[in-house]
Amino acid sequence: MDYFTPEQHTFMKTVRDFFEKEVNPHVEEWENQGIFPAHQVFKRCGELGLFGITYDPKYGGSGLDYWWTAAYAEAMGGSCNCSGIPMAIMVQSDMCTPALHDFGSEELKEQFLAPSIKGEMVGAIGVTEPAAGSDVFGIQTTARRDGDHYVINGRKIFITNGTQADYVTTLVKTDKDAAHHGFTLIVVPTKTPGFSVARKLDKVGNLSSDTAELVYDDVRVPVANRIGDEGLGFIYQMRQFQKERMVAAFGAVAGARKALDATVAYLKQREAFGKPLIAKQYIQFKLAELSTQIELARQLNYHCARMIAAGEDCVRETSMAKLASCRLSREVADRGVQFHGGYGYMNEYPISRYRRDSRLGSIGGGADEVMMYIIAKLENYAA
Ligand SMILES: Cc1cc2nc3c(=O)[nH]c(=O)nc-3n(C[C@H](O)[C@H](O)[C@H](O)COP(=O)(O)OP(=O)(O)OC[C@H]3O[C@@H](n4cnc5c(N)ncnc54)[C@H](O)[C@@H]3O)c2cc1C
């Protein structure tokens, strides 16, 4: 059961049609190439209004409530034939732009947010570094003030859209002695001298999404490119992570449902011991368990959507939703491969890609253990 309005269902159909007609026919090619044409695809996403669902119409957004984001993430996760492209799109809609929208200056929003909402610019989010991922506090990229500029030095790794981005919303340290108030978010145009892509990374899954290691070598950007106040970047980024985790949760559950449906379809036509495999009660029970878990996770996600739309604090619930949804997608993927037998181990069967792609959910955007850390803290489990 969902809680979407008829208008939201119509919007979901538009999203599904877009993926089925304009993206899925190219997925094999883009997966093989290890990259998809982000500028081309993002332009169409912009035309469909996918990048500014909740954003201020002043910058080209639609000014809608969070249920529309839920509808978008669920429709996209359940219709694309790979996870890499939805992930890249979600980076733009819910990872590299939320702080810019909420705290950026008018000038900065005109320059980067408005073209991102239109899909005319490709953005990336640069938080993770070679020596600090889960421990965001441990990042070492610095920005030193020099007159009207910041001079940025450091490296970022695992950056989605990294080879194609026009800008990277970059988390830097501006004061090493100011603890959590020593971080700042800066929009770094990738054409700035000193910025370079060190390498495009060779991944296990999400193949059509390009992932890069980035180098900042005396990169000079105007102070005007700073998002909000100096020293508040850590707090802005933690808020931004909530958006990232929630769309990941919606996408994971929709992907799990799609993978389960594909497995059921396979089991209905695959015969063994004189009958279709689906006739085995053991198999039916396993499918019933997974279907129940999908519904549970889906309802938790809707609960979060309701809280977010109502403006309630839901860090606890969002962390639970990310943990449960991404773990579940791995479980469904593994069981799906098992029930496909040898065919599930073949690249030509979608379930094998889904198994590779779904593995990322429990690592990226805050690993399962980071979610458990947040939940345990909020539940007061520490001694
Ligand atoms: C395909 C891909 C795309 C990505 N895209 C982006 C992006 O666009 N921008 C960006 O900034 N980052 C991106 N990331 C980085 C991602 O967010 C990090 O990989 C993730 O946060 C984990 O950090 P780490 O890899 O440094 O692992 P580490 O922090 O070294 O952790 C390794 C493991 O240790 C365990 N662990 C961590 N903390 C704890 C704890 N407190 N208690 C117990 N166990 C713990 C977890 O199992 C974790 O997976 C991407 C990663 C991948 C793989």
The ligand as an SDF file (V2000), in Angstrom:
LIG
                    3D

 53 58  0  0  0  0  0  0  0  0999 V2000
   30.4110    3.6530   -5.9290 C   0  0  0  0  0  0  0  0  0  0  0  0
   30.6270    4.6430   -4.8490 C   0  0  0  0  0  0  0  0  0  0  0  0
   30.1560    5.9340   -5.0060 C   0  0  0  0  0  0  0  0  0  0  0  0
   30.3960    6.8970   -4.0270 C   0  0  0  0  0  0  0  0  0  0  0  0
   30.0150    8.2030   -4.2290 N   0  0  0  0  0  0  0  0  0  0  0  0
   30.4270    9.1670   -3.3720 C   0  0  0  0  0  0  0  0  0  0  0  0
   30.2470   10.5430   -3.6620 C   0  0  0  0  0  0  0  0  0  0  0  0
   29.6590   10.9080   -4.6940 O   0  0  0  0  0  0  0  0  0  0  0  0
   30.7350   11.4630   -2.7900 N   0  0  0  0  0  0  0  0  0  0  0  0
   31.3880   11.1180   -1.6410 C   0  0  0  0  0  0  0  0  0  0  0  0
   31.8030   11.9870   -0.9000 O   0  0  0  0  0  0  0  0  0  0  0  0
   31.5700    9.8060   -1.3330 N   0  0  0  0  0  0  0  0  0  0  0  0
   31.1290    8.8300   -2.1710 C   0  0  0  0  0  0  0  0  0  0  0  0
   31.3370    7.5040   -1.8750 N   0  0  0  0  0  0  0  0  0  0  0  0
   32.0380    7.1560   -0.6500 C   0  0  0  0  0  0  0  0  0  0  0  0
   31.1740    6.4560    0.3930 C   0  0  0  0  0  0  0  0  0  0  0  0
   30.2650    7.3330    0.9760 O   0  0  0  0  0  0  0  0  0  0  0  0
   32.1740    5.8460    1.3980 C   0  0  0  0  0  0  0  0  0  0  0  0
   32.7970    4.7470    0.7390 O   0  0  0  0  0  0  0  0  0  0  0  0
   31.5090    5.3940    2.6750 C   0  0  0  0  0  0  0  0  0  0  0  0
   31.0870    6.5210    3.4210 O   0  0  0  0  0  0  0  0  0  0  0  0
   32.4600    4.5490    3.5590 C   0  0  0  0  0  0  0  0  0  0  0  0
   33.6760    5.1980    3.7350 O   0  0  0  0  0  0  0  0  0  0  0  0
   35.0450    4.3880    3.4340 P   0  0  0  0  0  0  0  0  0  0  0  0
   34.9070    3.7810    2.0850 O   0  0  0  0  0  0  0  0  0  0  0  0
   36.1690    5.3240    3.6550 O   0  0  0  0  0  0  0  0  0  0  0  0
   35.0820    3.2310    4.4850 O   0  0  0  0  0  0  0  0  0  0  0  0
   35.6410    3.3150    5.9850 P   0  0  0  0  0  0  0  0  0  0  0  0
   35.1970    4.5580    6.6270 O   0  0  0  0  0  0  0  0  0  0  0  0
   37.0860    3.0120    5.9440 O   0  0  0  0  0  0  0  0  0  0  0  0
   34.8690    2.1100    6.6520 O   0  0  0  0  0  0  0  0  0  0  0  0
   35.0890    0.7530    6.2290 C   0  0  0  0  0  0  0  0  0  0  0  0
   34.0700   -0.1120    6.9220 C   0  0  0  0  0  0  0  0  0  0  0  0
   34.2890   -0.0730    8.3170 O   0  0  0  0  0  0  0  0  0  0  0  0
   33.0480   -0.2220    8.9870 C   0  0  0  0  0  0  0  0  0  0  0  0
   32.8500    0.9190    9.8900 N   0  0  0  0  0  0  0  0  0  0  0  0
   32.9660    2.2260    9.6030 C   0  0  0  0  0  0  0  0  0  0  0  0
   32.6750    2.9830   10.6650 N   0  0  0  0  0  0  0  0  0  0  0  0
   32.3750    2.1290   11.6650 C   0  0  0  0  0  0  0  0  0  0  0  0
   31.9880    2.2930   13.0330 C   0  0  0  0  0  0  0  0  0  0  0  0
   31.8420    3.5060   13.5760 N   0  0  0  0  0  0  0  0  0  0  0  0
   31.7780    1.1770   13.7780 N   0  0  0  0  0  0  0  0  0  0  0  0
   31.9320   -0.0560   13.2370 C   0  0  0  0  0  0  0  0  0  0  0  0
   32.2680   -0.2640   11.9530 N   0  0  0  0  0  0  0  0  0  0  0  0
   32.4920    0.8080   11.1800 C   0  0  0  0  0  0  0  0  0  0  0  0
   31.9720   -0.2960    7.9100 C   0  0  0  0  0  0  0  0  0  0  0  0
   31.6770   -1.6570    7.6220 O   0  0  0  0  0  0  0  0  0  0  0  0
   32.6210    0.3370    6.7180 C   0  0  0  0  0  0  0  0  0  0  0  0
   32.0870   -0.0930    5.4880 O   0  0  0  0  0  0  0  0  0  0  0  0
   31.0520    6.5280   -2.8260 C   0  0  0  0  0  0  0  0  0  0  0  0
   31.4900    5.1990   -2.6460 C   0  0  0  0  0  0  0  0  0  0  0  0
   31.2850    4.2810   -3.6410 C   0  0  0  0  0  0  0  0  0  0  0  0
   31.8190    2.8950   -3.4330 C   0  0  0  0  0  0  0  0  0  0  0  0
  1  2  1  0
  2  3  1  0
  2 52  2  0
  3  4  2  0
  4  5  1  0
  4 50  1  0
  5  6  2  0
  6  7  1  0
  6 13  1  0
  7  8  2  0
  7  9  1  0
  9 10  1  0
 10 11  2  0
 10 12  1  0
 12 13  2  0
 13 14  1  0
 14 15  1  0
 14 50  1  0
 15 16  1  0
 16 17  1  0
 16 18  1  0
 18 19  1  0
 18 20  1  0
 20 21  1  0
 20 22  1  0
 22 23  1  0
 23 24  1  0
 24 25  2  0
 24 26  1  0
 24 27  1  0
 27 28  1  0
 28 29  2  0
 28 30  1  0
 28 31  1  0
 31 32  1  0
 32 33  1  0
 33 34  1  0
 33 48  1  0
 34 35  1  0
 35 36  1  0
 35 46  1  0
 36 37  1  0
 36 45  1  0
 37 38  2  0
 38 39  1  0
 39 40  1  0
 39 45  2  0
 40 41  1  0
 40 42  2  0
 42 43  1  0
 43 44  2  0
 44 45  1  0
 46 47  1  0
 46 48  1  0
 48 49  1  0
 50 51  2  0
 51 52  1  0
 52 53  1  0
M  END
$$$$
